[in-house]
Amino acid sequence: MDDLRQRFAALNDIRMPELWDEVERRAETLRNLAPAERLAPAPPMWRGTIAGRSRGSSRPIASRRTIALLVAAAITVALIGGAIAAGSVFVHRPETSPTPETAPTPSASLTQPAMGGGLLLVRDAVPTVVPPDPQDFTDGTYNLYTLDIGTGTKTLLGTVPYHWATSFQPEFQWAADRKHVLITDRKGGVWGLSGPTDAGRPLVAACCGQPNTADWVLSPRGDLIAGLHSSTVTVPGQDGPTDLPDAVVISAADGTGVRTRPLPEGLHWDASGIAWSPDESAIAIATCGPCNYAPPRETPTGVDHEHLYIVPVDGSPIRDLIDDTQRGFFGPTWSPDGASILVVRKECMPGTALPGCQPSHSLVTVVSLTGGGQSVVADAPDLRSAPALSPDGRRIAYSIEKIPAGQDPVDEQGGVFVMDTDGGHLTRLSDGFDPRWSPDNKWLLFTKARGGDVWIVAVDGGELRPIGTFGAVAW
């Protein structure tokens, strides 16, 4: 306090700048330039005259030196209070590490922009076994995570089983609500999530596979699942019994409300595909019936009929959208508006016959739901997988094998391609296969090697970025 008194005393010896003279000069200039009615008067209790008295009051305005002292005192007190509040000069505070809930999000590099597309659902490429040696033929587990592509953060959700005897490789489908998931194996099993973490408990895994049923697919809303039921029969041209599809099995995601929709007789069991309509009212199935069961390049057992069936969920009659004896179809995908279905049309080469048709020539084709009319949008000689339609229905991504030189120079490169749904703006993005769209239509995931190396690229082109090595991924 003695130091503060000395500072105030010293102020009396300081000559204050004549700011009031300048204020009076400018105010007088303003009064001369501006009309009186343009100057809005302040309330009487605050309005003061430059001469030194407030209008309507006999109290003089305080002296300039007194005002300066008051201002200086206020500044000094503020400085002392600010220093005490900051505490960094007077008190050492121990540093604390942020908790996971409050940890800052890593900022994107200026040269490596953050990737978009939202969270991925990923599975380890290699199972965890005890003892940790797959050669010991020991069962184990695969870890299931979410992966934030922008930050690289992985969050463990739980595990799914690994069985060495069947080389069990769980696959999964993730509904648009990011809540429902379908975990399956290639033999038709439907699996739940084991040992869920706090992050994994909100995830609802579809339940309860059905006997002799496989090819399960999750509905768009995630509330239903559908699969193909098969029966064992004997057919011409095949040694021993053969499993053939005879019905579509539909149930709620929790396994209740099981319904069976019989299919026409004589269908062929293959990987042609099954797909839900956007409104979940129907299921599209690509198959043949009656079929040619002879091996490729051998005498056909009969005329093969390739079909694209529309199976209503409510039990209404099945619609045969396509019945073709010259070309095969696989990989159906509904357009978002439900007005068409994207398929691969397989053209047989001379000397071959449906359904095997090896070698064959592939055409990316759009089929109208109104009359079954077909529009070829891309010539893709050796498709590696069924084409992927963007969520908004405006673009198609697909991958093809590298073909011999001397043919179409675009197709000779092979790799991942993207184009408009009318076939326009065909662009090659990279080597790789199995492209998958992000929910926002802006990014594509694809695999560069059979070992599970997953990469990402913007659909409009740009830098390729590795995501990691995984056994399965879903967006």
N, C-alpha and C positions, 0 to 999 in steps of 0.2 A: 504493500500500500504506500510506503514511503516513496518507492520508485515512481509509482503512479502520480503522487502529489507533485513530485519534482517535474514530471513530464507536463502536467497541467500548468505549473508555474512558468515553465519555459515557453509555453504558448503565448504568454503575455508579451514576450519580447519579439515575437515573430510578426512581421508586417504582412497582413492579409492582402491578397490581390484585390483590386478594386473591381470586383465582378458586378457589384450592384450598379455601378455607374454604367457598365455596358448593358445591363438588363434594362435600366431606365431609358437609355438611348434607343434600344430596339423597341421597347413598348411605345415610346413616343412616335417612332417611325410607323409602327403598325396602326396607331390611332389616326395618323394623318392619311394613310393609304387606304384603309378599309372603311367602308360605310358603317355608321354606327349600328344600323339594324343587323349587320352581319356578325357583330360581336355578341355572342350569347353570354349574358351576364351569369356569373356564378351566384350561388345562394348568398344572402347578405352576411351570414356568420363567417364565411370563408373569403368573401371578396375584399381585397385590400387595395389601398392606393399606394402608388409608388412613393408619395411624399412622406410616408412614415406612419400614417394612422389608418385604421380600418374604418370604412364608411359606416356611420351609425354607432360608432364607439369612440369614447374619449381616451382609450388606452393606447399609448404609443407602441409601435412595433419594436421588438427587442433590438438592442444595438447589434451591429454586425459582429463585433468581437465576441459578444455573448453567444450568438448563434454559432460562430466558428468553434468556440469552446465546447458547446454541446455536441456538435458534429464530431469533433475530435474524440470526445469521451466515448461516444457511441461506437466509433470505429475501433478504438482501443479495446473496449469490452468485447466487441465481436471477435477481434483477433485472438484474445485470450480464450474466449469460450470455444472458438473453432479448434484451437490447438488442443484444448482439453478433450473435446469431443472426438477428434481424430485419434488421439491416444497413441499414434504410431511413434511420436518422438519421446514420450514420457514412459510409455508402458509397452513391454514386449509381449505380443500375443502369440501363443503357439499356433503353427499352421495345422489345418485339419484337412484330411483327404475327403473328397466328395463321396457320398454313398452311391451305390449303383442307381438309385432312383433319381439322384440329382446330378450325376456325372454329366459334364458337357458333351454334346454331340460333336464328334470329330469334324472339323471344317474341311471342305473339299479343296483339293490342290488346285492351283491356278492352271496347271498343265494337265491335270487329270480330273475333269469335271465329274461330279457325282452321277452315278448311273441312276436311272429311274425305273419305273415299273412296279414299285411296291415290294412287299415281302415275297420270298420264295419259300416253298416247302421242300426240304432236301433230306436225303438219306445218305448215310455213309456208304462209300463204295466197298469197304472191307468190313466184315462183321467183327464184333468183339467176342472172343471165345475164351473159355477157361478150361485147360491152360491155353495161353495165347498162341496156339499153333494149329492152323487149319489142317495140317497133315495128321493130326491126332484124331480126326473125324469126330470133333466135339461140336455139339450144338452151341449156339450163342445168341447174340442179339445185334441188331442194327440200331444206331441212334437216329432219331428223327428230330430235325431242327427247323426253325425258321431262320432265314438268312436275309438280312437287310443289305440289298445290293449297294446302296449308296455309301454305307459306313463299313460294310464287311462284318457286322456284328451277327454272331450265331447264337441262338437261344435254344437250349435243349427243351424239347417237349415231352419226350419219353422214348420208349424203345419198341421195336417190333422183332419177332423171332427170326432166327436163322436156323435152318435144318440142313446139315451136311448131306443127309441121305437123298434129299430131293433138290439140292442146290437152290433152296428156296430164295427167290429174289423178289421181295415185296415191291409192288408198284402202288401208286396212289393217285387219286383224283381229288381236287380241291374245289369245293363249290364257290360261287361268286360271293357268298356271304362271309367267306373266310372262317367259317365256323364248322361246317360239315366236311368230313373227309371220308373217302372210301379207300381202304387198304386191302389189296387183293394179291393172290399169287396166280401163277399161270395155270394152275390146275383147278381154279374156281373157288379157292378158299377165301373167306372174308374175315379179316383180322381186326382186333381192337388194338388200342394203344396201351402198352404195359408200363407200369411205373410212371404215370404221368407226373410231371413237375407242376409247380404252380402256374407256369406259363402254358402248360399243356392241358390242364384240366378244363378250360373252356372249349377245347376242341371236341367235337362230337363225332366219333368214329361210327360209321354205319355197321350194323350188326347182322349177323346170322345168314351165312350162305345156305343154299338149299341143295339137297342131294342131286347129283348129276347135272349141275348147273354151273356154267362158267361164262366168260366174257362179260362180267358185270360192268355196268356203267352207272355213274351217279347223275341224277337229274340236275337241271340248271339251278334250281333253288336248293338242292341238297336234301330234300325231304323224301325222295324216292330212289330206289335202285332197281335196275332191270338186268336180267341175264338170260342166256339161252339154255334151255333144258334139252338134254339129248337122251336118246334111247339107243341101245345096242342092237343092230340088225345085220343081216347078211345081204350084200349087194353084189351084182355081177362085176367081174373084173377085179375084185379085191380078195385077197387071201385072208380068210377068217372074218370074224365079226367087225363091224364098223360102227362108230358112234355118229349118229345123225341127229340134227336138231329137229324137235317136234313141237316146241312151244316156247313162248316168252313168259318168263316168271317175273312178276312185279311185286314189290313189297315196300312198306314204309322203311325209312332209314333205320328205325329201331327194330326191324324184323317182323313187325306186326302187319296184319292186313294182306297176307300173301294171296296173289291172284295169278291164274294161269290163262294165257291166251294161246290156244292151239294154232299151229302153222299148217300150211298145206303139206300133204304127204310128199315124200321123195326128195326132200331138200338135202343139200350137201353141207357137210361140216367143214368149214374153212375159215380163214381169217378175214373174210370180206368186210365185216364190220357191222356194228349196231350203234344207233345214235338216237338220243332224245330230241323231240321237237322243242322249240323255245318255250312254248306254253305248257309243256309236259302232258299234252293230250294224246300224243302218238309216238311211235318208235319206228325208225327206218331200219330195214335190214336188207343187205345186199347178199344174195346167195343164188344158187341154181336149183332147178327142179322141173322136170326130171333132169338128171345129170349124166354126164359121161364119166364113168368111173375108171376108164382105162388109163394107164400111165401115159405120160407125154410121148408122142410119136408112135404110139401103138394104135391099133385099130379101135375106133370108138365103140363103146358098148351101146350107144344110142345117140340121138340128137340131143345136144345140151341146150337147155333154156336158161338164160341168165335173167334174174329178176331184181327189181328194187321194190320191196314190199313196204307199205305203210300200215302199221298195226295200231289201231286205236286202243288206248288204254281202257276205255269204258266197255270194251267187248263188242263194239260195232264191227261189221264185216271188214275183212282185210282188203286193202286196195292194192292191186298189182299195177304199179306205176310204169314199170318197164318189163317187157318180155322179149328178149333178144336172143336169136340163135347164132349170131355172128360175132358178137362182142361181149366181153365180160365187164363187170363193174365191182369196185371195192372202195372202202374208205368213205362212207357217206358222212357228210357234215351239213347240218341245217343252216340256212341263212338266218340272221337275227329276226327278220320279219316273218319267217316261216313260209315264204312264198316259193323258195327253191331249195335244192339240195346240191351241194358240191360233191362230185364223185371223181374217181379215176376210171376212165374207159380204157379197157385193154383190147387192143387190136391184135388178132392172131397173125403170125407170119406164115407164109406158105409152108405146107407140110405139117402144121400143128393144128390142134383142136382144143376147143374149150373143154373144161375150165382151166386146165393147166396152162395151155397155150404158151409153151416155152420154146424159143424166145418170143417175146411180144413187144408191142410198141404202145406206150402210154400217152393218153391225152387227158389233160385236166378239163373237166366238163361240168357245166351247170345244167341241172335238170329242173324244168318248171313243174311245180305242183299242180298247175291247172290242167295241163294236158300231156305232161311227160315229154315235152319238146326238149331237145338237147342242143346246147351251144358250146362248142369247143373253144376254150379261151387260151390254151397253151399246149404246145407239142413238147412233151417231156419224155424222151425215149426210154430212159431207165430211172424211174422214180425210186428213191430210197425208202420213202414212206408216203403215207397219204398226205395230200396238201393240207395246210392249216389256214382256215379262214379267220381273218381278224375279227375281234369282238364287235366292231361296228359294221362288219360285212362289206367293207370297201376295198380290201386288199387280200391277196392270196400269197402265202409263202410256201415254198416247197424245195426239195433237194433232189438232185439227180446224180447218178454215177457219171464219171468221166467216160465219154464215148470215143470210139476211134476217130482219128483225124480224117479230114475229107468230108465230114458232114457239117451240120450247122456250126459255125464258129463259136456261138454262144454256148451251145450244149457241149462242145468239145472240152470246155473248161471244167464242167461238173460243178458241184458246190451248192450253196444256198442262194435261192433267187426270191425276189418279191416283185409283184406286179399288181395292177388294178384288176378288179374282178371282170372287166371286159377284155383283159389281155394286154392293155396298154401299159406303157412305162415299165417294161421288163428290165430289172436291174439285178446283176449278180453282186452279192454282198461279200461272200467269203467261201473258202473251202468249208466243208462240213456237211452235216445232215441233221434230220429231225428238228426243224425249226418250230418254235413255240412262241406265241404272241403274249406280250404283256397286256394286262387288263386295260391299259390306257392307249393301246394301239400304236405306241411309239417305239417299242423295243422288240427285239427278237433274241431268244435264247437258242443256241444250237450246240451240238456236240462235234468236236473236231476229231476225236479219236474214239475207237471202240472202248477205250479204257475208262470213259466217263468224264473226260475233260470238257467242262461246260464253259462256253463263251457267250458274250453279249455284244450286240451292235445296234445302233439306231437304225430304224427301217429306212430313213432317208440318207443313210451312209454315214461314215465317220470312223472313228478309231475303234478297233476291235479290242475288247477287254476280257481277260480270263476271269471267271468267277470261282472256279475250284473244280475238284474232282469228286464226283458224287455218283452213287449208284442209281439214283432216281431224283427227278426234280418236277415240281408242279408250280404253276403260277395261279 
